[in-house]
Amino acid sequence: MTNKYKKLDEAVIAQLRKVSTATLNTALFKRGLRNTYIQGVGRVNNEKIKMVGQAFTLRYIPAREDLDTVAAFKDPKHPQRLAVESVPEGMIMVSDCRQDASAASAGSILLTRLEVRKCAGFVSDAGIRDFDSAAAMDMPIFCAKESAPTNLTKHHGVDLEVAIGCGGVAVYPGDVLVGDGDGIIVIPLEISEEIAEEAIKMEQFEDYVIRKVRSGSRVIGLYPPSDEAQKEYNDFVAS
């Protein structure tokens, strides 16, 4: 399967690893992008693992009993199985399950396969099975909740590498996803480098603000900064 989008530069990935999803959301909001936070999805991992990578998408529609039987998994072209074996190293598999977490979208076997294939993460707005095993994995995993029922009971895979909606957010193949303890932000690939640079500057300023607040400064006039506070910060950076 050939990717038709630009590969994210390693320097941008390194920058995005340094900034929070909260900061990225604000940076995107300043650009007029309001719907960038995947709703109802949280990090499964026990460890505080950061996720950064580009989206490899899988779209589901509601399951139908005559088609979605256990025998469906024997088909080597089954979209879920094909996705697991097709997602490139360093990319994130993102599943659109219509925010229906009453069934799983993956379990420990498929998640382990993704980890072995060095994927950058797994994201689903449905549930996952084998939740305790998934929580112990090194690959970042984000989902709605634990869910024992197999995906066949609710989800029918139909398309790979198409535009999807995950947790109420549009995700296009190649979009940049950043995940941390607050959840996941989706960044359009075309502006990812600019957003990363902006977020770095924002967090540098916020680190300065926190130091000032800890030393007793008032927030009003400091964040956002008045002209005087901005000048003081500029002098601080230049010193």
Rosetta blueprint (number, residue, H / E / L):
1 M L
2 T L
3 N L
4 K L
5 Y L
6 K L
7 K L
8 L L
9 D L
10 E H
11 A H
12 V H
13 I H
14 A H
15 Q H
16 L H
17 R H
18 K L
19 V L
20 S L
21 T H
22 A H
23 T H
24 L H
25 N H
26 T H
27 A H
28 L H
29 F H
30 K H
31 R L
32 G L
33 L L
34 R L
35 N L
36 T L
37 Y E
38 I L
39 Q L
40 G L
41 V L
42 G E
43 R E
44 V L
45 N L
46 N L
47 E L
48 K L
49 I L
50 K L
51 M E
52 V E
53 G E
54 Q E
55 A E
56 F E
57 T E
58 L E
59 R E
60 Y E
61 I E
62 P E
63 A L
64 R L
65 E L
66 D L
67 L L
68 D L
69 T L
70 V H
71 A H
72 A H
73 F H
74 K H
75 D L
76 P L
77 K L
78 H L
79 P H
80 Q H
81 R H
82 L H
83 A H
84 V H
85 E H
86 S H
87 V L
88 P L
89 E L
90 G L
91 M E
92 I E
93 M E
94 V E
95 S E
96 D E
97 C L
98 R L
99 Q L
100 D L
101 A L
102 S L
103 A L
104 A E
105 S L
106 A L
107 G L
108 S H
109 I H
110 L H
111 L H
112 T H
113 R H
114 L H
115 E H
116 V H
117 R L
118 K L
119 C L
120 A L
121 G E
122 F E
123 V E
124 S E
125 D L
126 A L
127 G E
128 I E
129 R L
130 D L
131 F H
132 D H
133 S H
134 A H
135 A H
136 A L
137 M L
138 D L
139 M L
140 P L
141 I E
142 F E
143 C E
144 A L
145 K E
146 E E
147 S L
148 A L
149 P L
150 T L
151 N H
152 L H
153 T H
154 K L
155 H E
156 H E
157 G E
158 V E
159 D E
160 L E
161 E L
162 V L
163 A L
164 I E
165 G E
166 C E
167 G L
168 G L
169 V E
170 A E
171 V E
172 Y L
173 P L
174 G L
175 D L
176 V E
177 L E
178 V E
179 G E
180 D E
181 G L
182 D L
183 G E
184 I E
185 I E
186 V E
187 I E
188 P L
189 L H
190 E H
191 I H
192 S H
193 E H
194 E H
195 I H
196 A H
197 E H
198 E H
199 A H
200 I H
201 K H
202 M H
203 E H
204 Q H
205 F H
206 E H
207 D H
208 Y H
209 V H
210 I H
211 R H
212 K H
213 V H
214 R H
215 S L
216 G L
217 S L
218 R L
219 V L
220 I L
221 G L
222 L L
223 Y L
224 P L
225 P L
226 S L
227 D H
228 E H
229 A H
230 Q H
231 K H
232 E H
233 Y H
234 N H
235 D H
236 F H
237 V H
238 A H
239 S L
